Amino acid sequence: PSSDIREVVECYKELHSFNREVRITPGSHDWRRIRNALKQFNVAECKDAIKGNALCPWHKSRVGGHTIPMVFRNAEKITRFIEGARNPKKYKEQDANIGHHSGSNEFNDGDQSSTF
């Protein structure tokens, strides 16, 4: 329901309050992306995904790294961010230097940090 979407939006806005341009309105692309994520994940998990993305060194170092499309790109990314929020030690600062998280299933190439 839209109340669940609003709760996720409020979490996002609170965490990214430095960005006064955060406008996620019903029917917008970001609203629909959150709605779609809520088909697979519950509200608490979606909020954890937002928090995990905010903690991720790679996403911290990128312009647009904390946008709704980055957080809710696909189920694998959402799951990784949830894990990161629940276990922040999972993130290594070296992850900021590689183009994807170590051992990414998306690229199926394992930890690439030693090559940089």
N, C-alpha and C positions, 0 to 999 in steps of 0.2 A: 504493500500500500504506500501511498505518497507520504504518510507519516514516517515510514522507515527511511525513505529517500531523504526526507527533510532532516532526520536525525544524523544520517551520514554526511549530508551537506554541512550541517552545523559543526560537526567534528572537523571537517576539512577547513571550514572558515576559521574556527578557533585556532587550529594549528598553524594556519597560514595568515594570521591576522595582520602581519606586516604588509601583506599585499592587499591594499584597499580596493583593488579592482576585481576581487573575487565576486563574480555574479553567476550563480547557478540557478536558473529559473526553470519552472516546470516546462517541459517540452524541448528544452535546449539539448544540444548534443551531449553535454556533460551529464545532465539529468538522466537522459536515456542510457548513457553508459553505466551510471550507478544503478539504475533500475535493472539493467541486464545482469550486472554483477550480483544483485540481490536475488536473482533466480537460482544462483549456485551457492551463494554464501549468505550467512545471516548478517544482521546489522553489526554485531560485535566483531565479526571477522572483517567486514568491510572497513570498520573504524580502525582495526588493527592494521589492515593493509595500508591505510593512509599514514599511520604512525610509523610503520616499518619503512615505507618509502621515504619518509622524512629523515630517518636515521641512516639510510643507505649512503655510504661515501660516494659511490659513483653518481647517484642521482643528485646529491648535494653539489657536485662539481659541474653540473650541466645546467645551462639555461633551459628552463621548461622541464626540468627533471622532476618537479613535484606537481605537474599538471594532472588533472583527472584522467586524461587519456594514458598518461604514463603509469598511473597507479592501477588503473583498471583495464590495461591493455588486453590481457588474456588470463585464463584461469591459472596458468603456471606462474605468471608474474604476481598475481594476487596472492597465491599460496606462499611464494617466496617472501613477500612483504609481511604477511601474517607471521611467518616463522621469525622474521627479523625483529618484529615488534615484541614477540614473546621471548625471544632469546637474542638481545642486542649484541652479545659477544660473538654471534655468528658473523657479523660484519667485520672485515679486516680493513684497515686503512688502505692497504695495497689495492683493494678492490676499486678504489677511485681511479687507478691507473690503467685498468683494463676495460675494454669495450663492453663487457658483459660480466656477470658474476662468475666466479670460479666454478667450473663444472657445469656450465649451462647445458641443459638438455636441448635447448633451442639450437645450439650450434654443435652439440655432441663432440666437443673437442677438449674437455677437461680444463684444468687450471692453466691459464696462459700467462700468469703474472711473471713467471721467470723469464719470459721472452721480451719484457719491456724494461 
